Amino acid sequence: MSHGTPSHYRKGCRCDRCRQAYARDRADRHRLDVRLRPELDALRASLGLRRPQLYALIARQYLLELQTGGVGLHRAAVLSGVSRDTLRRIRTGATTRCRARTVHAICGIRPSVAGGALVSSRQMRRRLRSLLSYGYSRPEIARLVGLSRVRRRAAVRAKTAARTEALYRWAAPVEG
């Protein structure tokens, strides 16, 4: 066991690094408890779980919600600072306990799709039709968006959809 961890402090070490780690851990746990007090009390009463088990349950639920929203493990790891392996173990349920600091980092992730992720092209096709009605040609739209040509697909990269949206907002006539 290495110094600078809360568990080493609990085993009896009182060096500065272990005391600071323990204090950080308790502060994180307190912050999370204050923020989630009603939910934690209800879950604790209904499920009979201890705090670290509740933290893992909360983190797992949030990771599953992020996954349905298009945020994968790699993106979640980058945004939270928690390793991809740890996130994978929490999401699959292999880890049944979790620290407050880890849950705090995971719950701090705001859903955002990575630029390379595939998203539905429905909105982009609408924007393209509008741009065509404004008088832009397909090759001109492709050049402005940064593509070799505009193709019809069910899914496009998120960065391509964002570029098309930006072009639409720039080119759309101002009403009023």
C-alpha positions as CSV (number, residue, x, y, z in Angstrom):
1,M,0.0,0.0,0.0
2,S,1.4,3.4,-0.9
3,H,1.4,6.7,1.0
4,G,-1.1,9.4,0.1
5,T,-4.2,7.3,0.1
6,P,-7.2,7.4,2.4
7,S,-7.0,3.6,2.9
8,H,-3.4,3.9,4.1
9,Y,-4.6,6.6,6.6
10,R,-7.3,4.2,7.9
11,K,-4.7,1.6,8.4
12,G,-2.9,3.9,10.9
13,C,-0.5,6.0,8.9
14,R,-0.5,9.7,9.9
15,C,2.0,11.2,7.5
16,D,1.1,14.5,5.8
17,R,0.3,12.9,2.5
18,C,-2.1,10.3,4.0
19,R,-3.8,12.9,6.2
20,Q,-4.4,15.2,3.2
21,A,-5.7,12.3,1.0
22,Y,-8.1,11.3,3.8
23,A,-9.3,14.9,4.3
24,R,-9.8,15.2,0.5
25,D,-11.8,12.0,0.4
26,R,-14.0,13.0,3.4
27,A,-14.6,16.5,1.8
28,D,-15.6,14.9,-1.5
29,R,-17.9,12.4,0.2
30,H,-19.5,15.3,2.2
31,R,-20.0,17.4,-0.9
32,L,-21.7,14.5,-2.7
33,D,-23.8,13.6,0.4
34,V,-25.1,17.2,0.7
35,R,-25.9,17.4,-3.0
36,L,-27.6,14.0,-3.1
37,R,-28.9,13.7,0.5
38,P,-32.6,13.0,-0.3
39,E,-31.8,10.5,-3.1
40,L,-29.2,8.8,-1.0
41,D,-31.5,8.5,2.0
42,A,-34.3,7.0,-0.1
43,L,-32.0,4.6,-1.8
44,R,-30.2,3.6,1.4
45,A,-33.6,2.9,3.1
46,S,-35.1,1.0,0.2
47,L,-32.1,-1.0,-0.9
48,G,-30.2,-1.4,2.4
49,L,-26.9,-0.5,0.7
50,R,-23.8,1.3,2.2
51,R,-22.4,4.5,0.9
52,P,-19.7,3.2,-1.5
53,Q,-22.2,0.7,-3.0
54,L,-24.7,3.6,-3.5
55,Y,-22.0,5.7,-5.2
56,A,-21.2,2.9,-7.6
57,L,-24.9,2.5,-8.4
58,I,-25.3,6.2,-9.0
59,A,-22.2,6.3,-11.2
60,R,-23.3,3.2,-13.2
61,Q,-26.8,4.7,-13.8
62,Y,-25.2,8.0,-15.0
63,L,-22.7,6.2,-17.3
64,L,-25.6,4.3,-18.9
65,E,-27.5,7.5,-19.5
66,L,-24.4,9.1,-21.0
67,Q,-24.0,6.0,-23.3
68,T,-27.6,6.3,-24.6
69,G,-26.8,10.0,-25.2
70,G,-23.9,9.2,-27.4
71,V,-21.0,9.6,-25.0
72,G,-18.7,6.6,-25.0
73,L,-16.2,5.3,-22.4
74,H,-13.3,7.0,-24.1
75,R,-15.0,10.4,-24.2
76,A,-16.2,10.0,-20.6
77,A,-12.7,9.2,-19.5
78,V,-11.3,12.3,-21.1
79,L,-14.0,14.5,-19.7
80,S,-14.0,13.1,-16.2
81,G,-10.3,12.3,-15.7
82,V,-11.2,8.7,-14.5
83,S,-9.5,5.9,-16.3
84,R,-11.4,4.0,-19.0
85,D,-10.9,0.7,-17.3
86,T,-12.5,2.1,-14.1
87,L,-15.4,3.5,-16.0
88,R,-15.9,0.2,-17.8
89,R,-15.9,-1.8,-14.5
90,I,-18.4,0.6,-13.0
91,R,-20.7,0.6,-16.1
92,T,-20.7,-3.2,-16.4
93,G,-21.3,-3.7,-12.7
94,A,-18.0,-5.5,-12.1
95,T,-17.2,-2.9,-9.4
96,T,-19.7,-2.7,-6.7
97,R,-18.1,0.1,-4.6
98,C,-16.9,3.5,-5.6
99,R,-15.3,6.6,-4.0
100,A,-17.2,9.9,-3.7
101,R,-14.5,11.6,-5.7
102,T,-15.0,9.2,-8.6
103,V,-18.7,9.7,-8.6
104,H,-18.3,13.4,-8.4
105,A,-16.0,13.4,-11.5
106,I,-18.4,11.1,-13.4
107,C,-21.5,13.1,-12.5
108,G,-19.7,16.3,-13.6
109,I,-19.7,15.1,-17.2
110,R,-22.0,17.1,-19.4
111,P,-23.2,15.2,-22.4
112,S,-21.3,16.2,-25.5
113,V,-20.8,14.2,-28.6
114,A,-17.2,13.8,-29.9
115,G,-16.5,15.2,-33.3
116,G,-15.9,11.8,-34.8
117,A,-19.1,10.2,-33.5
118,L,-21.9,9.3,-35.9
119,V,-25.1,11.3,-35.5
120,S,-28.4,11.2,-37.4
121,S,-28.2,13.2,-40.7
122,R,-31.9,14.3,-40.6
123,Q,-31.2,17.8,-39.3
124,M,-28.3,18.2,-41.7
125,R,-30.4,17.2,-44.7
126,R,-33.0,19.9,-43.7
127,R,-30.2,22.5,-43.5
128,L,-28.9,21.4,-46.9
129,R,-32.3,21.8,-48.4
130,S,-32.6,25.2,-47.0
131,L,-29.2,26.2,-48.2
132,L,-30.1,24.9,-51.7
133,S,-33.3,27.0,-51.6
134,Y,-31.2,30.1,-50.7
135,G,-29.3,29.6,-54.0
136,Y,-26.2,27.7,-53.0
137,S,-25.1,24.8,-55.2
138,R,-24.2,21.4,-53.9
139,P,-20.5,21.8,-54.8
140,E,-20.4,25.2,-53.1
141,I,-22.0,23.9,-49.9
142,A,-19.5,21.0,-49.9
143,R,-16.6,23.4,-50.3
144,L,-17.8,25.7,-47.5
145,V,-18.4,22.8,-45.1
146,G,-15.0,21.2,-46.0
147,L,-16.2,18.1,-47.8
148,S,-15.2,16.8,-51.3
149,R,-18.9,16.4,-52.1
150,V,-22.3,16.3,-50.4
151,R,-23.6,12.7,-50.2
152,R,-26.9,11.4,-48.8
153,R,-26.3,9.2,-45.8
154,A,-28.3,8.1,-42.8
155,A,-25.5,9.1,-40.3
156,V,-22.8,11.7,-40.5
157,R,-19.9,12.7,-38.3
158,A,-20.8,15.2,-35.6
159,K,-18.2,17.7,-36.7
160,T,-19.7,17.7,-40.2
161,A,-23.2,18.3,-38.9
162,A,-21.8,21.1,-36.7
163,R,-20.1,22.7,-39.7
164,T,-23.3,22.5,-41.7
165,E,-25.3,24.0,-38.9
166,A,-22.8,26.9,-38.6
167,L,-23.0,27.5,-42.4
168,Y,-26.8,27.5,-42.2
169,R,-26.8,30.0,-39.3
170,W,-24.3,32.2,-41.2
171,A,-26.2,32.1,-44.5
172,A,-29.8,32.1,-43.3
173,P,-31.6,35.3,-44.1
174,V,-32.4,37.5,-41.0
175,E,-36.1,37.8,-40.4
176,G,-37.5,40.9,-38.8
